[in-house]
Amino acid sequence: MVRAGVSEALRRALMTTAPVTIHRDISQASAAVTVESTATGVVGGNLDAIRTEAGAGLPSLKGAILFLEHQRGTGLGEVDRALTQLTRTGAMEGLCGVALGQFLGFDQDVGDPTLGGWGIADVLRDRLTRLGVPVLGGLPAGHGLHPPTIPLGTQATMDTAEGTLMVQPAVV
């Protein structure tokens, strides 16, 4: 059964010509990670899906805004390994920006003692600021309650000062 809010968001994304605009929510685990600037590019991604395809036919992400979110189920070390793998394989070369959605399960993140007390924001900041592109954290999108539907493969504009990701519609 599809929840009413989710089905309405999907209907809007598939059947209207209005862009989807998502505003930063400072209560999200990734909100503390921001590298100031703006970026425009094709939007796409999910940490697990992108990592799975790295080295096995992942299309070039050059010129893309990579949207990363993570569903509950794995720990901080797994997120660290995924980002490290994507960096080492060169999958993130040429990105024009990174938009960070929900990292579920890390809401009350106090840091992992096996990773020197680091939390999710520390790992994201360490791995992503090295890319030298704008990073916008805190977007309330992913696998949480009432997520917006984000059309992947369409143009998007990210503005870290405004705290917004505006994704063009999937239909014209």
Secondary structure by P-SEA (a helix, b strand, c coil): cccaaaaaaaaaaccccbbbbbbbbcccccccccccccccccccccaaaaaaacccccccccccbbbbbbcccccaaaaaaaaaaaaaacccccccbbbbcccccccccccccccccccaaaaaaaaccccccbbbcccccccccccccccccbbbbbbccccbbbbccccc
